[in-house]
Each structure stands twice: as C-alpha cells, then as structure tokens.
Amino acid sequence: MFAVMKTGGKQYKVQAGDTLRVEKLAADAGEKIQFNDVLMLGGDKTVVGSPMVEGAGVQAEVIDQIKGEKLIHYVRRRRKHSSKRTKGHRQQLTLVKITDILASGADKSGVKAAIGAGSVSAAAVAAAKPAKKAAPKKEAAPKAEAKAEAPAGADDLKKLSGVGPALEKKLHDAGVTTFAQIAAWGEAEIAEFDEKLSFKGRIEREGWVEQAKELAKG
C-alpha cells in the first residue's frame, strides 16, 4: 500500500519503510508524527481525495534534523561594471522514516500532527494579536421631551373637526382652553383667530363654534 502525501508545499509518494527528507518540521529526533494531508491512497483499491482523503494519514518517526546540500546562487548585474556575487545556502530539512499508512481513523490516532517549523500555531497568533479595544459605549439617545400637558381644567379641543395635537397647542398658547370660549366667539373673534392661525375661513367651514356649543353642553 502506498500514499501520496503533501508537506512543505511538496508532494511525496511513500510506503511503509521509506526514508525521506522533507522541509523542516517542528519535532525532535525519535518523536513519532503523522502527516494528515493525504491526496491519494493506492494498493488493492485506489482512493483519490477531493482534495484530501478524509480520515487518512501517514505516520512516521523523526530520525534527525539535517541540512541539505549547499546550493550556489550566482548573481550578475548588467551595466554595473560587471558586478557579480555568489551566495551559498543549505536548506533546513527533517529526515523521517515512514512507519505506517492509515486508510482511516487517522484523526483519532492521537499521534502528533507534522507541522512545519516555520508554521505558527493558532494560539500563538491569537496571543500576538493586540487586544481589541472595547467599543465606545453609545450615548443613550436623549429622551423625548415629555408631552406638553394641557392647562388645568382645559377641554380636549382635539374633539373639534380638523384639530390635532399641534393645533390644540397653538390654541392653548393663544389662551383658548375650553369649548365655552370657542362657543362664545363672534365674527370679530373668528376673524382674529383666522388671522392668528392662518386659517382663512376654516373656522366657519369646519363649524367650530357650533361644535363647541354642543361639546360644552355635554
């Protein structure tokens, strides 16, 4: 049985007993690890992942932390008086021996997952993030002004045709608070309040005086 696994951005075809060098892993020599990114399983039955095979894993033992062969990097700069530079580099690698290939149940094996040495754990990322500043508390919206109270002993002038809260307030401000006052209006008072309230004959059209007389009786 063989498996195609992925680690360090590269893919490897492995089977039990193989020894291979992979990108450096965060593990010590002699430690047992498990590669969980398995792309395909082969053998009696071939299973191809989409993209990974669910529940599959490749277990290995870390033999040693090593360095690869020295790689020479030659740089030449054009139009810089034939400037050139030679750089050398040795890749950090981990030597592992494949011990077992699991077709299923790898997620419950309890073996430490193989993590690249350059990887940062989610816990470390969370610890490095600055604490979120508490959002400033929203100021409570100013309470709506208390509804203006009608003068003591005032009638509900909204019972008159066409009178709403705003118009009732205007009448109160003008000193008109009862039906009896409106019932006593003559032509002069009607003309005066038509002018004050910009009604232009509305008081007569709506029949306020007659309505006020009836309401005053009740």
N, CA and C atoms as a LAMMPS dump frame, in Angstrom:
ITEM: TIMESTEP
0
ITEM: NUMBER OF ATOMS
654
ITEM: BOX BOUNDS ff ff ff
-5.0000000000000000e+02 5.0000000000000000e+02
-5.0000000000000000e+02 5.0000000000000000e+02
-5.0000000000000000e+02 5.0000000000000000e+02
ITEM: ATOMS id mol type element x y z
1 1 1 N 0.855 -1.195 0
2 1 2 C 0 0 0
3 1 3 C 0.891 1.245 0
4 2 1 N 0.517 2.223 -0.812
5 2 2 C 1.267 3.467 -0.844
6 2 3 C 0.311 4.66 -0.684
7 3 1 N 0.91 5.818 -0.423
8 3 2 C 0.117 7.039 -0.27
9 3 3 C 0.858 8.196 -0.922
10 4 1 N 0.096 9.148 -1.415
11 4 2 C 0.669 10.399 -1.905
12 4 3 C 0.271 11.469 -0.887
13 5 1 N 1.284 12.005 -0.21
14 5 2 C 1.019 12.988 0.844
15 5 3 C 1.65 14.321 0.482
16 6 1 N 1.233 15.336 1.234
17 6 2 C 1.725 16.688 0.974
18 6 3 C 2.288 17.279 2.259
19 7 1 N 3.506 17.856 2.159
20 7 2 C 4.098 18.567 3.295
21 7 3 C 5.122 19.555 2.763
22 8 1 N 5.206 20.722 3.397
23 8 2 C 6.164 21.737 2.964
24 8 3 C 5.957 22.219 1.554
25 9 1 N 4.722 22.155 1.054
26 9 2 C 4.43 22.601 -0.306
27 9 3 C 4.835 21.605 -1.381
28 10 1 N 5.272 20.407 -0.997
29 10 2 C 5.677 19.388 -1.973
30 10 3 C 4.871 18.111 -1.742
31 11 1 N 4.805 17.284 -2.8
32 11 2 C 4.091 16.016 -2.724
33 11 3 C 5.093 14.857 -2.763
34 12 1 N 4.798 13.818 -1.975
35 12 2 C 5.684 12.651 -1.898
36 12 3 C 4.851 11.376 -2.004
37 13 1 N 5.36 10.428 -2.806
38 13 2 C 4.744 9.094 -2.866
39 13 3 C 5.542 8.205 -1.905
40 14 1 N 4.867 7.669 -0.889
41 14 2 C 5.578 6.919 0.158
42 14 3 C 4.869 5.602 0.462
43 15 1 N 5.63 4.691 1.071
44 15 2 C 5.068 3.455 1.613
45 15 3 C 5.857 3.102 2.871
46 16 1 N 5.326 2.207 3.672
47 16 2 C 5.961 1.846 4.935
48 16 3 C 7.402 1.409 4.705
49 17 1 N 8.333 1.943 5.526
50 17 2 C 9.746 1.605 5.424
51 17 3 C 10.562 2.632 4.665
52 18 1 N 9.903 3.542 3.925
53 18 2 C 10.634 4.56 3.163
54 18 3 C 11.278 5.584 4.1
55 19 1 N 12.43 6.083 3.692
56 19 2 C 13.089 7.18 4.402
57 19 3 C 13.155 8.361 3.444
58 20 1 N 12.746 9.522 3.901
59 20 2 C 12.786 10.682 3.021
60 20 3 C 13.112 11.95 3.798
61 21 1 N 13.545 12.953 3.043
62 21 2 C 13.863 14.251 3.614
63 21 3 C 12.756 15.222 3.233
64 22 1 N 12.25 15.921 4.218
65 22 2 C 11.159 16.876 3.981
66 22 3 C 11.545 18.235 4.566
67 23 1 N 10.794 19.241 4.205
68 23 2 C 11.003 20.571 4.785
69 23 3 C 10.974 20.455 6.301
70 24 1 N 11.797 21.268 6.973
71 24 2 C 11.985 21.135 8.415
72 24 3 C 10.66 21.124 9.172
73 25 1 N 10.517 20.158 10.082
74 25 2 C 9.315 20.005 10.908
75 25 3 C 9.624 20.361 12.36
76 26 1 N 8.601 20.799 13.06
77 26 2 C 8.754 21.128 14.484
78 26 3 C 8.631 19.844 15.29
79 27 1 N 9.702 19.037 15.316
80 27 2 C 9.697 17.751 16.032
81 27 3 C 11.136 17.375 16.358
82 28 1 N 11.325 16.593 17.415
83 28 2 C 12.656 16.15 17.835
84 28 3 C 12.941 14.744 17.321
85 29 1 N 14.226 14.422 17.263
86 29 2 C 14.638 13.087 16.827
87 29 3 C 14.022 12.034 17.741
88 30 1 N 13.484 10.953 17.151
89 30 2 C 12.86 9.879 17.909
90 30 3 C 11.373 10.095 18.132
91 31 1 N 10.881 11.25 17.794
92 31 2 C 9.448 11.55 18.007
93 31 3 C 8.611 10.979 16.863
94 32 1 N 7.414 10.527 17.211
95 32 2 C 6.504 9.974 16.21
96 32 3 C 5.541 11.075 15.763
97 33 1 N 5.363 11.217 14.452
98 33 2 C 4.494 12.262 13.903
99 33 3 C 3.561 11.653 12.868
100 34 1 N 2.585 12.459 12.468
101 34 2 C 1.6 11.971 11.487
102 34 3 C 1.316 13.063 10.456
103 35 1 N 1.413 12.708 9.179
104 35 2 C 1.073 13.621 8.086
105 35 3 C -0.405 13.397 7.745
106 36 1 N -1.194 14.443 7.866
107 36 2 C -2.642 14.298 7.668
108 36 3 C -3.119 14.734 6.284
109 37 1 N -2.238 15.383 5.502
110 37 2 C -2.638 15.808 4.156
111 37 3 C -2.315 14.7 3.158
112 38 1 N -3.235 13.772 3.018
113 38 2 C -3.057 12.638 2.104
114 38 3 C -3.935 12.86 0.882
115 39 1 N -3.287 12.932 -0.293
116 39 2 C -4.006 13.225 -1.535
117 39 3 C -4.558 11.962 -2.201
118 40 1 N -3.861 10.837 -1.995
119 40 2 C -4.299 9.605 -2.657
120 40 3 C -3.766 8.384 -1.912
121 41 1 N -4.54 7.328 -1.945
122 41 2 C -4.12 6.031 -1.409
123 41 3 C -4.136 5.026 -2.551
124 42 1 N -3.086 4.176 -2.618
125 42 2 C -3.026 3.175 -3.678
126 42 3 C -2.747 1.802 -3.114
127 43 1 N -3.01 0.789 -3.906
128 43 2 C -2.816 -0.589 -3.469
129 43 3 C -3.887 -1.45 -4.092
130 44 1 N -4.56 -2.262 -3.274
131 44 2 C -5.654 -3.093 -3.791
132 44 3 C -6.793 -2.213 -4.317
133 45 1 N -6.96 -1.091 -3.652
134 45 2 C -8.019 -0.18 -4.072
135 45 3 C -7.464 1.238 -4.044
136 46 1 N -7.677 1.976 -5.13
137 46 2 C -7.173 3.352 -5.222
138 46 3 C -8.241 4.328 -4.75
139 47 1 N -7.842 5.23 -3.85
140 47 2 C -8.763 6.263 -3.341
141 47 3 C -8.129 7.618 -3.601
142 48 1 N -8.853 8.466 -4.318
143 48 2 C -8.362 9.81 -4.626
144 48 3 C -9.162 10.817 -3.806
145 49 1 N -8.447 11.701 -3.12
146 49 2 C -9.118 12.685 -2.276
147 49 3 C -9.683 13.849 -3.06
148 50 1 N -10.509 14.641 -2.381
149 50 2 C -11.112 15.798 -3.048
150 50 3 C -11.084 17.038 -2.131
151 51 1 N -9.938 17.669 -1.892
152 51 2 C -8.619 17.278 -2.406
153 51 3 C -7.915 16.249 -1.515
154 52 1 N -8.332 16.121 -0.219
155 52 2 C -7.672 15.184 0.687
156 52 3 C -8.554 13.968 0.944
157 53 1 N -7.929 12.855 1.266
158 53 2 C -8.673 11.646 1.622
159 53 3 C -9.053 11.765 3.096
160 54 1 N -10.347 11.814 3.349
161 54 2 C -10.83 12.022 4.72
162 54 3 C -10.474 10.835 5.621
163 55 1 N -9.882 11.167 6.796
164 55 2 C -9.551 10.144 7.779
165 55 3 C -8.249 9.427 7.536
166 56 1 N -7.565 9.696 6.392
167 56 2 C -6.314 9.011 6.079
168 56 3 C -5.135 9.755 6.692
169 57 1 N -4.031 9.043 6.934
170 57 2 C -2.842 9.654 7.49
171 57 3 C -1.623 8.795 7.244
172 58 1 N -0.456 9.451 7.275
173 58 2 C 0.814 8.738 7.115
174 58 3 C 1.627 8.991 8.381
175 59 1 N 1.974 7.915 9.092
176 59 2 C 2.736 8.047 10.329
177 59 3 C 4.215 7.8 10.056
178 60 1 N 5.057 8.574 10.784
179 60 2 C 6.495 8.461 10.565
180 60 3 C 7.233 8.725 11.867
181 61 1 N 8.504 8.299 11.881
182 61 2 C 9.37 8.562 13.026
183 61 3 C 10.471 9.523 12.583
184 62 1 N 10.712 10.566 13.395
185 62 2 C 11.75 11.54 13.065
186 62 3 C 13.108 10.92 13.381
187 63 1 N 13.968 10.859 12.365
188 63 2 C 15.312 10.306 12.565
189 63 3 C 16.278 11.397 13.009
190 64 1 N 16.25 12.545 12.308
191 64 2 C 17.197 13.613 12.654
192 64 3 C 16.806 14.909 11.954
193 65 1 N 17.329 16.016 12.474
194 65 2 C 17.204 17.314 11.815
195 65 3 C 18.52 17.547 11.078
196 66 1 N 18.461 17.733 9.79
197 66 2 C 19.675 17.832 8.978
198 66 3 C 19.651 19.074 8.091
199 67 1 N 20.751 19.263 7.353
200 67 2 C 20.837 20.316 6.352
201 67 3 C 21.073 19.677 4.991
202 68 1 N 20.46 20.264 3.964
203 68 2 C 20.649 19.745 2.617
204 68 3 C 21.995 20.163 2.047
205 69 1 N 22.243 19.76 0.804
206 69 2 C 23.483 20.125 0.124
207 69 3 C 23.539 21.638 -0.079
208 70 1 N 24.77 22.145 -0.146
209 70 2 C 24.931 23.581 -0.341
210 70 3 C 24.536 23.952 -1.765
211 71 1 N 23.699 24.939 -1.867
212 71 2 C 23.236 25.42 -3.171
213 71 3 C 23.922 26.757 -3.449
214 72 1 N 24.484 26.895 -4.637
215 72 2 C 25.18 28.12 -5.025
216 72 3 C 24.249 28.977 -5.875
217 73 1 N 24.137 30.227 -5.462
218 73 2 C 23.282 31.169 -6.187
219 73 3 C 24.181 32.267 -6.736
220 74 1 N 24.27 32.353 -8.062
221 74 2 C 25.18 33.293 -8.715
222 74 3 C 24.38 34.47 -9.263
223 75 1 N 24.788 35.676 -8.906
224 75 2 C 24.073 36.885 -9.34
225 75 3 C 25.032 37.784 -10.098
226 76 1 N 24.619 38.206 -11.274
227 76 2 C 25.406 39.169 -12.039
228 76 3 C 24.51 40.331 -12.417
229 77 1 N 25.015 41.531 -12.219
230 77 2 C 24.239 42.734 -12.519
231 77 3 C 24.732 43.348 -13.825
232 78 1 N 23.826 43.549 -14.732
233 78 2 C 24.185 44.175 -16.006
234 78 3 C 24.401 45.668 -15.793
235 79 1 N 25.293 46.222 -16.568
236 79 2 C 25.582 47.66 -16.575
237 79 3 C 26.047 48.165 -15.221
238 80 1 N 26.616 47.281 -14.411
239 80 2 C 27.137 47.689 -13.097
240 80 3 C 28.635 47.323 -13.018
241 81 1 N 29.356 47.633 -14.074
242 81 2 C 30.787 47.362 -14.109
243 81 3 C 31.08 45.885 -13.846
244 82 1 N 30.276 45.024 -14.468
245 82 2 C 30.449 43.569 -14.339
246 82 3 C 30.372 43.1 -12.887
247 83 1 N 29.5 43.774 -12.087
248 83 2 C 29.331 43.376 -10.69
249 83 3 C 28.704 41.988 -10.62
250 84 1 N 29.257 41.148 -9.781
251 84 2 C 28.706 39.806 -9.62
252 84 3 C 28.898 39.338 -8.18
253 85 1 N 28.019 38.427 -7.774
254 85 2 C 28.053 37.951 -6.392
255 85 3 C 27.637 36.489 -6.348
256 86 1 N 28.305 35.748 -5.487
257 86 2 C 27.977 34.337 -5.308
258 86 3 C 27.46 34.123 -3.889
259 87 1 N 26.299 33.479 -3.784
260 87 2 C 25.69 33.233 -2.476
261 87 3 C 25.496 31.727 -2.295
262 88 1 N 25.72 31.257 -1.072
263 88 2 C 25.51 29.845 -0.775
264 88 3 C 24.389 29.661 0.244
265 89 1 N 23.716 28.526 0.173
266 89 2 C 22.577 28.28 1.074
267 89 3 C 22.429 26.78 1.306
268 90 1 N 22.136 26.401 2.561
269 90 2 C 21.862 24.996 2.891
270 90 3 C 20.472 24.928 3.538
271 91 1 N 19.602 24.201 2.898
272 91 2 C 18.219 24.103 3.343
273 91 3 C 18.097 23.271 4.625
274 92 1 N 17.288 23.77 5.58
275 92 2 C 16.996 23.017 6.807
276 92 3 C 15.975 21.921 6.477
277 93 1 N 16.321 20.67 6.792
278 93 2 C 15.45 19.536 6.462
279 93 3 C 15.251 18.631 7.676
280 94 1 N 14.244 17.765 7.572
281 94 2 C 13.994 16.756 8.612
282 94 3 C 14.002 15.385 7.939
283 95 1 N 14.775 14.484 8.498
284 95 2 C 14.856 13.128 7.964
285 95 3 C 13.855 12.251 8.714
286 96 1 N 12.928 11.644 7.98
287 96 2 C 11.887 10.826 8.622
288 96 3 C 11.824 9.439 7.978
289 97 1 N 11.314 8.48 8.759
290 97 2 C 11.099 7.12 8.256
291 97 3 C 9.619 6.799 8.365
292 98 1 N 9.006 6.409 7.249
293 98 2 C 7.575 6.1 7.227
294 98 3 C 7.347 4.767 7.945
295 99 1 N 6.464 4.779 8.926
296 99 2 C 6.2 3.571 9.711
297 99 3 C 4.859 2.93 9.394
298 100 1 N 3.86 3.746 9.007
299 100 2 C 2.536 3.16 8.791
300 100 3 C 1.701 4.096 7.927
301 101 1 N 0.784 3.529 7.175
302 101 2 C -0.169 4.3 6.373
303 101 3 C -1.57 3.909 6.824
304 102 1 N -2.333 4.88 7.262
305 102 2 C -3.689 4.63 7.752
306 102 3 C -4.704 5.066 6.701
307 103 1 N -5.562 4.134 6.302
308 103 2 C -6.6 4.476 5.322
309 103 3 C -7.768 5.194 5.988
310 104 1 N -7.915 5.003 7.296
311 104 2 C -8.993 5.664 8.028
312 104 3 C -8.623 5.737 9.506
313 105 1 N -9.338 6.591 10.236
314 105 2 C -9.124 6.697 11.674
315 105 3 C -7.91 7.495 12.084
316 106 1 N -7.239 8.152 11.137
317 106 2 C -6.044 8.926 11.483
318 106 3 C -6.376 10.084 12.416
319 107 1 N -7.582 10.625 12.282
320 107 2 C -7.974 11.759 13.117
321 107 3 C -8.157 11.358 14.577
322 108 1 N -8.246 10.053 14.855
323 108 2 C -8.423 9.583 16.234
324 108 3 C -7.205 8.804 16.744
325 109 1 N -6.102 8.863 16.003
326 109 2 C -4.92 8.077 16.379
327 109 3 C -4.196 8.658 17.589
328 110 1 N -4.328 9.966 17.816
329 110 2 C -3.658 10.609 18.953
330 110 3 C -2.205 10.927 18.698
331 111 1 N -1.697 10.661 17.475
332 111 2 C -0.294 10.961 17.142
333 111 3 C -0.179 12.435 16.762
334 112 1 N 0.91 13.054 17.194
335 112 2 C 1.147 14.475 16.927
336 112 3 C 1.188 14.751 15.429
337 113 1 N 0.481 15.788 14.99
338 113 2 C 0.463 16.146 13.573
339 113 3 C 1.801 16.77 13.18
340 114 1 N 2.252 16.472 11.963
341 114 2 C 3.505 17.041 11.451
342 114 3 C 3.258 18.492 11.064
343 115 1 N 3.984 19.41 11.719
344 115 2 C 3.817 20.844 11.464
345 115 3 C 5.163 21.416 11.074
346 116 1 N 5.177 22.237 10.028
347 116 2 C 6.419 22.862 9.592
348 116 3 C 6.99 23.768 10.672
349 117 1 N 8.319 23.814 10.752
350 117 2 C 8.98 24.61 11.789
351 117 3 C 8.677 26.093 11.631
352 118 1 N 8.351 26.493 10.408
353 118 2 C 8.046 27.911 10.188
354 118 3 C 6.599 28.243 10.436
355 119 1 N 5.773 27.212 10.707
356 119 2 C 4.356 27.449 10.949
357 119 3 C 4.153 28.045 12.327
358 120 1 N 3.118 28.821 12.462
359 120 2 C 2.788 29.432 13.748
360 120 3 C 1.441 28.91 14.172
361 121 1 N 1.349 28.448 15.401
362 121 2 C 0.093 27.888 15.884
363 121 3 C -0.963 28.968 16.019
364 122 1 N -2.211 28.535 15.962
365 122 2 C -3.315 29.487 16.1
366 122 3 C -3.267 30.178 17.452
367 123 1 N -2.825 29.439 18.494
368 123 2 C -2.748 30.037 19.833
369 123 3 C -1.73 31.161 19.859
370 124 1 N -0.589 30.943 19.139
371 124 2 C 0.438 31.978 19.115
372 124 3 C -0.051 33.211 18.364
373 125 1 N -0.787 32.958 17.272
374 125 2 C -1.332 34.08 16.512
375 125 3 C -2.288 34.886 17.36
376 126 1 N -3.15 34.163 18.112
377 126 2 C -4.123 34.855 18.969
378 126 3 C -3.423 35.67 20.048
379 127 1 N -2.328 35.09 20.608
380 127 2 C -1.611 35.79 21.663
381 127 3 C -0.916 37.035 21.131
382 128 1 N -0.479 36.965 19.85
383 128 2 C 0.254 38.087 19.274
384 128 3 C -0.656 39.235 18.879
385 129 1 N -1.901 38.924 18.649
386 129 2 C -2.829 39.977 18.231
387 129 3 C -3.101 40.914 19.387
388 130 1 N -3.087 42.231 19.119
389 130 2 C -3.407 43.176 20.193
390 130 3 C -4.853 43.018 20.627
391 131 1 N -5.062 43.195 21.886
392 131 2 C -6.428 43.044 22.409
393 131 3 C -7.334 44.078 21.769
394 132 1 N -8.504 43.629 21.441
395 132 2 C -9.456 44.55 20.817
396 132 3 C -9.901 45.603 21.824
397 133 1 N -9.898 46.823 21.341
398 133 2 C -10.367 47.895 22.217
399 133 3 C -11.878 47.791 22.362
400 134 1 N -12.296 48.004 23.571
401 134 2 C -13.735 47.952 23.808
402 134 3 C -14.403 49.066 23.03
403 135 1 N -15.466 48.708 22.348
404 135 2 C -16.185 49.715 21.569
405 135 3 C -16.756 50.77 22.504
406 136 1 N -16.609 52.052 22.122
407 136 2 C -17.147 53.094 22.993
408 136 3 C -18.65 52.941 23.157
409 137 1 N -19.071 53.108 24.374
410 137 2 C -20.496 52.957 24.635
411 137 3 C -21.263 54.069 23.947
412 138 1 N -22.312 53.646 23.306
413 138 2 C -23.149 54.64 22.641
414 138 3 C -23.911 55.437 23.689
415 139 1 N -23.872 56.73 23.482
416 139 2 C -24.605 57.58 24.419
417 139 3 C -26.094 57.316 24.241
418 140 1 N -26.727 57.235 25.361
419 140 2 C -28.165 56.987 25.311
420 140 3 C -28.844 58.13 24.593
421 141 1 N -29.738 57.766 23.695
422 141 2 C -30.45 58.803 22.962
423 141 3 C -31.245 59.651 23.937
424 142 1 N -31.193 60.958 23.753
425 142 2 C -31.929 61.818 24.681
426 142 3 C -33.404 61.461 24.663
427 143 1 N -33.954 61.365 25.821
428 143 2 C -35.368 61.019 25.919
429 143 3 C -36.211 62.108 25.282
430 144 1 N -37.237 61.624 24.629
431 144 2 C -38.134 62.591 24.004
432 144 3 C -38.731 63.489 25.075
433 145 1 N -38.837 64.724 24.705
434 145 2 C -39.382 65.68 25.664
435 145 3 C -40.769 65.227 26.085
436 146 1 N -41.005 65.392 27.337
437 146 2 C -42.303 64.988 27.868
438 146 3 C -43.416 65.734 27.143
439 147 1 N -44.441 65.018 26.872
440 147 2 C -45.574 65.6 26.173
441 147 3 C -46.132 66.771 26.962
442 148 1 N -46.306 67.878 26.242
443 148 2 C -46.803 69.079 26.925
444 148 3 C -48.168 68.796 27.532
445 149 1 N -48.277 69.114 28.771
446 149 2 C -49.545 68.862 29.463
447 149 3 C -50.501 70.026 29.232
448 150 1 N -51.774 69.676 29.078
449 150 2 C -52.799 70.71 28.88
450 150 3 C -52.991 71.483 30.174
451 151 1 N -53.328 72.765 30.075
452 151 2 C -53.573 73.559 31.288
453 151 3 C -54.687 72.932 32.123
454 152 1 N -54.609 73.132 33.41
455 152 2 C -55.619 72.578 34.32
456 152 3 C -57.001 73.064 33.924
457 153 1 N -57.944 72.135 33.886
458 153 2 C -59.331 72.49 33.562
459 153 3 C -59.593 72.658 32.084
460 154 1 N -58.588 72.381 31.221
461 154 2 C -58.762 72.566 29.786
462 154 3 C -59.581 71.424 29.196
463 155 1 N -60.371 71.739 28.179
464 155 2 C -61.135 70.724 27.462
465 155 3 C -60.243 70.087 26.395
466 156 1 N -60.686 68.914 25.9
467 156 2 C -59.954 68.24 24.835
468 156 3 C -60.375 68.85 23.504
469 157 1 N -59.628 69.879 23.077
470 157 2 C -60.004 70.616 21.875
471 157 3 C -59.829 69.781 20.611
472 158 1 N -59.15 68.639 20.73
473 158 2 C -58.966 67.781 19.556
474 158 3 C -60.285 67.163 19.102
475 159 1 N -61.32 67.293 19.915
476 159 2 C -62.64 66.788 19.518
477 159 3 C -63.257 67.64 18.425
478 160 1 N -62.743 68.842 18.234
479 160 2 C -63.241 69.712 17.163
480 160 3 C -62.721 69.205 15.825
481 161 1 N -63.516 69.352 14.785
482 161 2 C -63.154 68.876 13.463
483 161 3 C -61.883 69.571 12.971
484 162 1 N -60.899 68.764 12.571
485 162 2 C -59.667 69.315 11.999
486 162 3 C -58.635 69.757 13.008
487 163 1 N -58.86 69.524 14.305
488 163 2 C -57.897 69.949 15.334
489 163 3 C -57.075 68.745 15.792
490 164 1 N -55.759 68.861 15.649
491 164 2 C -54.852 67.823 16.114
492 164 3 C -54.016 68.349 17.274
493 165 1 N -53.049 67.561 17.755
494 165 2 C -52.217 67.983 18.883
495 165 3 C -51.494 69.301 18.646
496 166 1 N -50.965 69.516 17.425
497 166 2 C -50.212 70.743 17.14
498 166 3 C -51.129 71.953 17.17
499 167 1 N -52.292 71.801 16.565
500 167 2 C -53.228 72.925 16.534
501 167 3 C -53.796 73.207 17.915
502 168 1 N -54.039 72.144 18.692
503 168 2 C -54.523 72.324 20.06
504 168 3 C -53.515 73.125 20.88
505 169 1 N -52.219 72.835 20.674
506 169 2 C -51.181 73.563 21.413
507 169 3 C -51.196 75.049 21.046
508 170 1 N -51.392 75.322 19.747
509 170 2 C -51.457 76.727 19.311
510 170 3 C -52.623 77.455 19.968
511 171 1 N -53.746 76.753 20.082
512 171 2 C -54.915 77.373 20.728
513 171 3 C -54.634 77.624 22.207
514 172 1 N -53.982 76.636 22.854
515 172 2 C -53.625 76.825 24.263
516 172 3 C -52.691 78.013 24.426
517 173 1 N -51.711 78.14 23.52
518 173 2 C -50.767 79.255 23.593
519 173 3 C -51.482 80.597 23.403
520 174 1 N -52.574 80.537 22.638
521 174 2 C -53.335 81.775 22.407
522 174 3 C -54.337 82.043 23.522
523 175 1 N -54.364 81.152 24.534
524 175 2 C -55.246 81.358 25.684
525 175 3 C -56.603 80.706 25.552
526 176 1 N -56.806 79.905 24.49
527 176 2 C -58.089 79.229 24.287
528 176 3 C -57.951 77.807 24.807
529 177 1 N -58.674 77.474 25.873
530 177 2 C -58.545 76.162 26.501
531 177 3 C -59.865 75.413 26.659
532 178 1 N -60.992 76.074 26.46
533 178 2 C -62.278 75.405 26.694
534 178 3 C -63.213 75.565 25.5
535 179 1 N -64.186 74.647 25.445
536 179 2 C -65.213 74.737 24.397
537 179 3 C -66.062 75.987 24.594
538 180 1 N -66.284 76.36 25.843
539 180 2 C -67.132 77.524 26.139
540 180 3 C -66.549 78.785 25.515
541 181 1 N -65.217 78.918 25.523
542 181 2 C -64.599 80.104 24.924
543 181 3 C -64.877 80.156 23.43
544 182 1 N -64.742 79.024 22.754
545 182 2 C -64.958 78.997 21.302
546 182 3 C -66.439 79.182 20.987
547 183 1 N -67.302 78.605 21.837
548 183 2 C -68.753 78.734 21.609
549 183 3 C -69.185 80.192 21.692
550 184 1 N -68.441 81.013 22.426
551 184 2 C -68.809 82.422 22.608
552 184 3 C -68.212 83.326 21.539
553 185 1 N -67.47 82.758 20.593
554 185 2 C -66.844 83.594 19.571
555 185 3 C -67.913 84.221 18.668
556 186 1 N -67.667 85.495 18.337
557 186 2 C -68.486 86.191 17.347
558 186 3 C -67.654 86.382 16.092
559 187 1 N -68.133 87.223 15.184
560 187 2 C -67.44 87.444 13.914
561 187 3 C -66.034 88.013 14.143
562 188 1 N -65.914 88.903 15.121
563 188 2 C -64.621 89.553 15.377
564 188 3 C -63.586 88.529 15.864
565 189 1 N -63.998 87.642 16.809
566 189 2 C -63.068 86.625 17.322
567 189 3 C -62.697 85.6 16.247
568 190 1 N -63.686 85.235 15.434
569 190 2 C -63.405 84.276 14.356
570 190 3 C -62.391 84.862 13.385
571 191 1 N -62.595 86.143 13.014
572 191 2 C -61.665 86.801 12.101
573 191 3 C -60.273 86.912 12.734
574 192 1 N -60.249 87.217 14.037
575 192 2 C -58.962 87.353 14.74
576 192 3 C -58.185 86.026 14.73
577 193 1 N -58.885 84.92 15.048
578 193 2 C -58.189 83.635 15.099
579 193 3 C -57.898 83.059 13.718
580 194 1 N -58.726 83.443 12.721
581 194 2 C -58.386 83.079 11.339
582 194 3 C -57.039 83.695 10.968
583 195 1 N -56.849 84.943 11.426
584 195 2 C -55.607 85.647 11.12
585 195 3 C -54.438 85.051 11.916
586 196 1 N -54.654 84.788 13.224
587 196 2 C -53.592 84.263 14.084
588 196 3 C -53.127 82.887 13.635
589 197 1 N -54.096 82.048 13.275
590 197 2 C -53.774 80.67 12.929
591 197 3 C -53.617 80.449 11.426
592 198 1 N -53.744 81.518 10.638
593 198 2 C -53.641 81.45 9.168
594 198 3 C -54.625 80.44 8.608
595 199 1 N -55.894 80.54 9.049
596 199 2 C -56.91 79.568 8.649
597 199 3 C -57.71 79.98 7.417
598 200 1 N -57.877 81.296 7.203
599 200 2 C -58.595 81.811 6.028
600 200 3 C -59.982 81.182 5.87
601 201 1 N -60.803 81.356 6.877
602 201 2 C -62.186 80.903 6.807
603 201 3 C -62.418 79.475 7.249
604 202 1 N -61.389 78.807 7.724
605 202 2 C -61.544 77.393 8.076
606 202 3 C -62.433 77.22 9.303
607 203 1 N -62.376 78.153 10.239
608 203 2 C -63.169 78.008 11.475
609 203 3 C -64.652 77.901 11.143
610 204 1 N -65.104 78.761 10.199
611 204 2 C -66.531 78.717 9.808
612 204 3 C -66.828 77.467 8.989
613 205 1 N -65.889 77.103 8.082
614 205 2 C -66.128 75.928 7.238
615 205 3 C -66.245 74.666 8.084
616 206 1 N -65.395 74.554 9.114
617 206 2 C -65.405 73.36 9.965
618 206 3 C -66.534 73.413 10.999
619 207 1 N -67.109 74.59 11.202
620 207 2 C -68.218 74.727 12.159
621 207 3 C -67.771 74.581 13.604
622 208 1 N -66.618 75.217 13.956
623 208 2 C -66.093 75.085 15.32
624 208 3 C -67.05 75.628 16.371
625 209 1 N -67.64 76.748 16.057
626 209 2 C -68.489 77.409 17.068
627 209 3 C -69.676 76.516 17.417
628 210 1 N -70.342 75.967 16.364
629 210 2 C -71.492 75.096 16.607
630 210 3 C -71.063 73.814 17.344
631 211 1 N -69.924 73.26 16.909
632 211 2 C -69.436 72.046 17.581
633 211 3 C -69.095 72.329 19.051
634 212 1 N -68.48 73.472 19.286
635 212 2 C -68.077 73.844 20.646
636 212 3 C -69.288 73.989 21.555
637 213 1 N -70.369 74.545 20.992
638 213 2 C -71.6 74.719 21.805
639 213 3 C -72.133 73.357 22.219
640 214 1 N -72.169 72.411 21.293
641 214 2 C -72.672 71.089 21.606
642 214 3 C -71.763 70.374 22.63
643 215 1 N -70.432 70.511 22.43
644 215 2 C -69.486 69.837 23.343
645 215 3 C -69.5 70.471 24.729
646 216 1 N -69.742 71.762 24.761
647 216 2 C -69.783 72.464 26.059
648 216 3 C -70.981 71.991 26.88
649 217 1 N -72.058 71.646 26.204
650 217 2 C -73.237 71.167 26.918
651 217 3 C -72.994 69.784 27.525
652 218 1 N -72.224 68.959 26.735
653 218 2 C -72.016 67.589 27.181
654 218 3 C -71 67.484 28.276
